[in-house]
Amino acid sequence: MKAYWILLSACLVLMLSACGSRPDQIAGQAAEARTAPAVLSTPTPAVTNTPTPEPSQTPTLAPSPTATERRLPKAPTNDSDRYYAPDGSFSFLALDGWEPQESPMEYPDLIGPEVAGYPLSLIFIVDYTEMWNAGYTAQVQDMVLASDPEVETVSEGFLVTDGGQDYFRWEYTSVYEGRRYHYVSYIIEGDMRILHIIYTRLDEAGEEYDQLVDASLQSMIIDQ
């Protein structure tokens, strides 16, 4: 579990230190940029012989969509075979028996069956950043490896989802209170953000679920 908390802390550090703007900030900047030309281009009344010229109409700008509105999918989320994020911004094939659980993060965790006294889990960390996935991934790995000497990498590499989206998969283990835990990080780049999913189980049990989780997240669709 130590590696889990180090990894979570590393992601939070990157979230706080990222130089990119959040979508709501970008929306505000875009609204200001569109408003300025509108003010400058407001036509002045034409000078005519008519004593009371009609005033010109200043264009009215529609309000900018909020970050949440931009992240909602365009298609209905009605596929019962898929799990959808509460805001509809990503989905993947549902894992039977896995249930959402309240989390301090932006999205709820998914809790799976208990194996050898420890429940399987998926947690979701979203980071609003302009960093590319490769650079983000390298920083997360460097922070975790520097902070926990017990971490052992099993495999790592860049893959592509069934929908054609690049993602990074990092499989590793670490020891906490005498027991070794098994983790898989899936790091996927979305619209002005990176979604980091962490799958956790005991290293000694539950290996039969790994392929199910891989297949489920291989079907990931995230807004672009």
N, C-alpha and C positions, 0 to 999 in steps of 0.2 A: 504493500500500500504506500510505502514511502515514495516510490517512483511516481505513483498516481498523483500525490499532492505536489511533488516537485514539478511534474509536468503541468498540472493545473496552474501552479504559481508562475511557471515560465510563460504560459499562454496569457495570463493576466498581466504580467509585466510587459509583454509585447503589445497587448491591447492598450495599456496606458501610455506607452512610449511611442506608439505608431504616429507618424506625422500626417497621415491621411485624415481628411474630414469625414465625419459621419454623414449619412445620407440627409439628415434633417438640416445640417449646416450647408451642405452642397445645394439643397433645394432653396434655402434662403438666399445664397449667393446668386443662384440662377434667376430667382425672382427679381433681385436688385438689378441684375444685368439687363433683364428684359424691360424693367420699368424705366430705366434711364433713357434709352432711345425714344420710348413712347412720350416722355415729357418733352424731350428736345424737338420731337417732330410734331407736336401739337400745332395744327394750323391756326393762323391768326385770321380774324374776320377780314373779308375782302372789303376794300373801300369802294362803295357804289353811291349812286345818287339817292338811293333809298334811305330815308332818315333812320330807320331802325333795322340795321342788318341782322340777319339771323346769326346767333353765335355758333361757332364750329363745335363739333362733338369730339371730345377727347376720348380716344379708344379706352375701353375698359378691359383690363387684363383678367383672365380667369385665374383663380387662386391656384398656386402650385400644389401638386399632389403631395401628401405627406409621405414620409419614408415607408410607413406601413402600407399605404395604398399602392406605392410603386412595387412593393414586394409581394403583393397578392398575385396569384397566378391568373392568367387570362382565361384558362379553361376551368370548368367546374371540378371540384375535388370530390368525385363521387365513385371512385374505384375502390370497392370494398376490400380488394386484395392488397392495397397499399396503405402504409402508414404516412399520414400527413402531419407536418409541423402545425402547431396551432394557428400560425398566420399563413399557412399554405405555401411558404416560400421554398420548401423542399419536401420530397417524398421518396419512399423506397418500398420495396415489397415487404409486407408486414411479417413479423416473426410470430408464429403461433405461441400464445401464452405469455408474451411480453406485454407488460402494462406500464403506462406512464406514471411517473411519481414526481411530485412537486420538487423543484430544485431552485437553489438561489441563482442559477444561471438564467439566461434568457429563455431557454427551452427546457421542458421537463425531461428528466432522465427516463430511460426505458429499462425496466427491471425484468429479468428473465427467471427461469427456474433456478432453484437452489441446488447446487451440486457440492457434495462433501461439506455441507454446512455453510456454504458461501454462495450468495445469489449472483448470477451473471448480470452484467449491467452494460448499458451504453449511455455515455454522457455526451452532451452537445455543447461545444463552446464556439461562439461566433465572435469574430474579430473584424471590426470595420477598419480596413487598412488599404493602402494603395500598393503594398508590397506584393511582388510576384510570389507564387506558391513556393518556388524553389528557394528563394531567399528566406521566406518565413519558416519553411521546414528546417533549413540549416540552422537558424537561430534557436528554434525550439530544441532540436537535437543537441546542440552545443550546450545549452543551459542545463538540460537534464543530465547529460553525461558528465558535465563538470560538477554537478551537485550531488550525484549519487554514484559512488564507485561500484555498487552492486549491480548496476544495469548491464545486462548482456543482450546484445542485438542478435535476434534470430534471423531476420531477413528485412530487407528494405528495398524500395524501388518505386518508380513512377509507373502508373497503370492508367487505363482508360475505361470509363464506365460503359455500360451497354449503350448509353445515349451519346457517347463520344466526348465525355468530359474528362479532362486529365485530373488525376489525383495521386497523392503520395501515400503509400502504405508502409508503416514501420511496425514491425513485430519485435517485441523485446520482453525481458523478464527482470524482476528485481526481488530482493528479499526484504521482508518486514516481519519483525518479531519471530524470526526463525522459520517463516514459511515463504516460499517463493511464489510470486504472483506473475501472471501472464497478461500482457497488454498488447493491443493492436491499435495504433493511431491511423485514422483515415483523414487526410487533410485535403479538402476540396475547395477550389477557388470559385466564388460566385460573383454576384453583382456588387462591386465595391466592398467586398468582404471575403473572409475565409471561414469556412465551416470546418471545425476540428471535432471529429467523433472519436471517442476512446472506448474501446471494448475491454472489459476486465473479467478475469476468472482466476481461480487457483491454478498454478502451473501443473499440479499433480492430478487434476481432474477437470473434466468438461471439454476435453479436446474435440469430442465428437460434435460440439456446437460450432466450432470455428468455421467450417465450410458453410454452414447455414448462415452465419453472420456475414461472411465474405460474399456469398451469393446475394443476400439481401441488399447490402450496401453497393454491390456492383450495379444494381438497378437504380441507383440514386439519380434523381433529377433535381437540380437546384437552379433557381432563377439566375439568368445571365444578363 
